[in-house]
């Protein structure tokens, strides 16, 4: 059995750890509210521009943007993988990475090549370790995403799509459901499919001003920007929620461990006192 001093040292160590996890829980709770507000504020715009862009895939416009044209054969796929920069957020990153690896194995089985754009340090480190082809990345996003920083790495994939080097573009991230639930998502970003977002198949068109090419070119760029920003905002809200829950669980476990160690310490102390009393009584009886 460990000595009383060793047990006191363990108790002190666990108490210090619990202070850290409790502080991290409170910080994550504060950041979570801001991240959720930012994510919810971006959702209406993202849904509207997604629906308009999807309607364009069924429109009778004379001009067809390359983003709207489905390739006959997909030889190379592009993947935008969104993870967090920091850990200690439960299974958030491992779930989305496991999902991405599953799709990559499907690509390999079908004889397709793939290239990855990593947003977040955890995804970048994972892809580098497994030997994935990383064509662009961004880390150190901070607590608030900035669109001008995000669109640069993504543009590498868009340029590859326009050149024909990539035939389909996918995005993987963690969607925020509620504070206790977040789910990994893998969606096709390009080519744009109206069925993917539930738009109708009726043939009609918008009235464009000044002309269809200028409007559609600008609109589809805004579409990509909106979806990437929305995905990063969803992932950040999920990250802070997962971190708060993980740190609360760690704090509760530390409290349980402290209680068990104190019980062991009291038993050890009681046994030592009983032993000393027995020795004193034995010595007195011998005299």
C-alpha positions in Angstrom: 0.0 0.0 0.0 1.3 3.5 -0.9 2.4 5.7 2.0 0.4 8.7 3.2 2.8 11.2 1.6 2.5 9.5 -1.8 -1.3 9.6 -1.6 -1.3 13.3 -0.6 0.9 14.1 -3.6 -1.5 12.3 -5.9 -4.5 14.1 -4.4 -2.7 17.4 -4.9 -1.8 16.5 -8.5 -5.4 15.5 -9.4 -6.8 18.7 -7.7 -4.5 20.9 -9.9 -5.6 19.0 -13.0 -9.2 19.5 -12.0 -8.6 23.3 -11.7 -7.2 23.3 -15.2 -10.1 21.3 -16.7 -12.7 23.4 -14.9 -11.1 26.6 -16.2 -11.0 25.1 -19.8 -14.7 24.2 -19.4 -15.7 27.7 -18.5 -13.6 29.2 -21.4 -15.1 26.7 -23.9 -18.6 27.6 -22.7 -18.0 31.3 -23.3 -16.5 30.7 -26.7 -19.3 28.2 -27.6 -22.0 30.8 -27.3 -20.2 33.2 -29.6 -19.5 30.4 -32.1 -23.1 29.3 -32.1 -24.3 32.9 -32.7 -21.9 33.2 -35.6 -22.9 29.9 -37.0 -26.7 30.6 -36.8 -26.3 34.0 -38.3 -24.6 32.5 -41.3 -27.1 29.7 -41.9 -29.9 31.7 -43.6 -27.6 33.3 -46.2 -25.9 29.9 -46.8 -29.2 28.1 -47.4 -30.6 30.8 -49.7 -27.5 31.0 -51.9 -27.3 27.2 -52.0 -30.9 27.0 -53.2 -30.4 29.7 -55.9 -27.2 28.1 -57.1 -29.0 24.7 -57.2 -31.8 26.1 -59.2 -29.3 27.3 -61.8 -28.4 23.6 -62.5 -31.9 23.2 -63.9 -32.3 26.6 -65.5 -32.6 27.1 -69.3 -29.8 29.6 -69.5 -27.7 29.8 -72.6 -24.5 30.0 -70.5 -23.5 26.9 -68.5 -20.7 27.5 -65.9 -18.2 24.6 -65.6 -19.3 24.2 -62.0 -22.8 23.2 -63.3 -21.5 20.6 -65.8 -21.3 17.0 -64.6 -18.2 15.1 -65.8 -18.8 11.8 -67.5 -16.0 10.1 -65.6 -14.5 11.0 -62.2 -10.8 10.2 -62.3 -9.6 12.6 -59.6 -11.5 13.8 -56.6 -10.8 16.9 -54.4 -11.5 17.0 -50.7 -11.7 20.0 -48.4 -11.2 18.6 -44.9 -12.1 20.8 -42.0 -10.9 20.0 -38.5 -9.9 22.0 -35.4 -6.4 23.5 -34.7 -6.4 22.2 -31.1 -7.3 19.0 -29.3 -9.0 18.1 -26.1 -12.4 18.1 -27.8 -13.5 14.5 -27.4 -14.0 12.5 -30.6 -14.7 15.5 -32.8 -11.7 15.3 -35.0 -11.3 11.5 -34.9 -14.9 11.0 -36.2 -14.6 13.3 -39.2 -11.1 11.9 -40.0 -12.4 8.3 -39.8 -15.2 9.3 -42.2 -12.8 10.9 -44.6 -10.5 7.9 -44.6 -13.5 5.7 -45.4 -14.3 7.7 -48.5 -10.6 7.7 -49.5 -10.6 3.9 -49.3 -13.6 4.0 -51.6 -11.8 6.2 -54.0 -8.8 3.8 -54.0 -11.1 0.8 -54.6 -12.7 2.6 -57.6 -9.3 3.5 -59.0 -9.7 7.2 -58.4 -7.0 9.6 -57.3 -7.6 12.3 -54.7 -6.0 15.5 -53.4 -6.8 17.2 -50.1 -7.1 20.8 -48.8 -6.8 20.8 -45.0 -8.4 23.6 -42.9 -7.2 23.0 -39.3 -4.0 21.7 -37.8 -5.3 18.3 -36.7 -6.4 17.3 -40.3 -3.2 18.5 -41.8 -1.1 16.5 -39.3 -3.2 13.4 -39.9 -2.9 13.6 -43.7 0.8 14.2 -43.6 1.3 11.1 -41.4 -0.8 8.9 -43.7 0.9 10.2 -46.8 -2.1 11.9 -48.4 -1.6 14.4 -51.2 -2.1 17.8 -49.5 -2.2 20.5 -52.2 -3.1 23.4 -49.8 -3.8 24.1 -46.2 -4.5 26.7 -43.6 -3.9 26.5 -39.8 -4.2 29.0 -36.9 -7.7 30.2 -37.9 -8.4 31.5 -34.4 -11.8 31.8 -32.7 -13.5 33.6 -35.6 -13.2 32.5 -39.3 -12.2 35.1 -41.8 -13.4 34.5 -45.3 -10.4 36.2 -47.0 -8.1 33.7 -45.3 -10.2 30.6 -46.1 -10.9 31.1 -49.8 -7.2 31.2 -50.7 -6.4 27.5 -50.0 -9.9 26.5 -51.4 -9.1 28.3 -54.7 -6.4 25.8 -55.4 -9.1 23.1 -55.6 -11.4 25.4 -57.7 -8.6 26.2 -60.2 -7.8 22.5 -60.5 -11.5 21.8 -61.1 -11.7 24.4 -63.9 -8.5 23.0 -65.5 -10.0 19.5 -65.5 -7.4 18.2 -63.0 -10.2 17.5 -60.5 -13.6 16.0 -61.6 -15.5 16.3 -58.3 -15.0 18.3 -55.2 -16.2 17.2 -51.7 -16.2 18.9 -48.3 -15.9 17.1 -44.9 -16.7 18.8 -41.6 -18.6 18.4 -38.4 -22.1 19.8 -38.4 -23.5 21.3 -35.2 -26.8 19.7 -34.0 -26.9 20.8 -30.4 -24.6 21.2 -27.5 -24.5 17.4 -26.8 -24.5 16.2 -30.4 -22.4 17.0 -33.4 -22.2 14.8 -36.5 -19.5 14.4 -39.2 -20.7 15.3 -42.7 -19.3 14.5 -46.2 -21.0 16.5 -49.0 -20.4 17.0 -52.7 -19.5 20.6 -53.4 -18.9 20.4 -57.2 -20.3 19.7 -59.7 -23.4 21.5 -58.4 -26.5 19.2 -58.3 -29.9 20.5 -57.8 -31.2 17.2 -56.4 -28.5 17.4 -53.7 -30.4 20.3 -52.0 -33.9 19.4 -53.0 -34.5 21.9 -55.8 -37.1 21.0 -58.4 -36.5 19.7 -61.9 -38.8 22.2 -63.7 -37.2 24.0 -66.5 -37.2 27.8 -66.0 -34.7 30.6 -65.7 -33.9 33.9 -64.0 -33.9 37.3 -65.5 -30.2 38.4 -65.5 -28.8 41.9 -65.4 -26.4 42.8 -67.1 -26.0 39.3 -68.6 -26.1 35.7 -67.5 -22.4 35.0 -67.6 -21.4 37.9 -65.3 -24.1 37.1 -62.8 -23.6 33.3 -62.8 -19.8 33.5 -62.5 -20.0 35.9 -59.5 -22.9 34.0 -57.9 -21.1 30.6 -58.0 -18.0 32.1 -56.4 -20.2 33.5 -53.6 -21.8 30.0 -53.4 -18.4 28.3 -52.8 -17.4 31.0 -50.3 -20.7 30.8 -48.4 -20.5 27.0 -48.1 -16.9 26.9 -46.9 -17.5 29.7 -44.4 -20.6 28.0 -43.1 -18.8 24.7 -42.8 -16.0 26.3 -40.8 -18.5 28.1 -38.6 -20.4 24.9 -37.9 -17.1 23.1 -37.1 -16.0 25.8 -34.7 -19.4 25.7 -32.8 -19.1 21.9 -32.7 -15.5 22.1 -31.4 -16.3 24.4 -28.5 -19.3 22.4 -27.6 -17.4 19.1 -27.7 -14.5 20.7 -25.7 -16.9 22.0 -23.0 -18.5 18.6 -22.6 -15.1 16.8 -22.6 -13.7 19.2 -19.9 -16.8 18.8 -17.8 -16.5 15.1 -17.9 -12.8 15.3 -17.0 -13.6 17.6 -14.1 -16.3 15.2 -12.8 -13.9 12.2 -13.2 -11.2 14.1 -11.3 -13.6 14.8 -8.5 -14.5 11.1 -8.3 -10.8 10.2 -8.2 -10.0 12.7 -5.5 -12.8 11.2 -3.4 -11.4 7.7 -3.8 -7.9 8.8 -3.0 -9.0 10.6 0.2 -10.8 7.4 1.3 -7.6 5.4 0.7 -5.6 8.1 2.5 -7.9 7.9 5.5 -7.7 4.2 5.6 -3.9 4.2 5.4 -3.7 6.9 8.1 -6.1 4.9 10.3 -4.1 1.7 9.8 -0.9 3.5 10.7 -2.4 4.9 13.9 -3.8 1.5 14.9 -0.3 -0.1 14.3 1.3 2.5 16.5 -1.3 2.0 19.3 -0.7 -1.8 19.0 3.0 -1.3 19.4 2.6 0.9 22.4 0.2 -1.5 24.1 2.5 -4.4 23.3 5.5 -2.6 24.7 3.6 -1.7 27.9 2.5 -5.3 28.3 6.1 -6.5 27.9 7.3 -4.1 30.6 
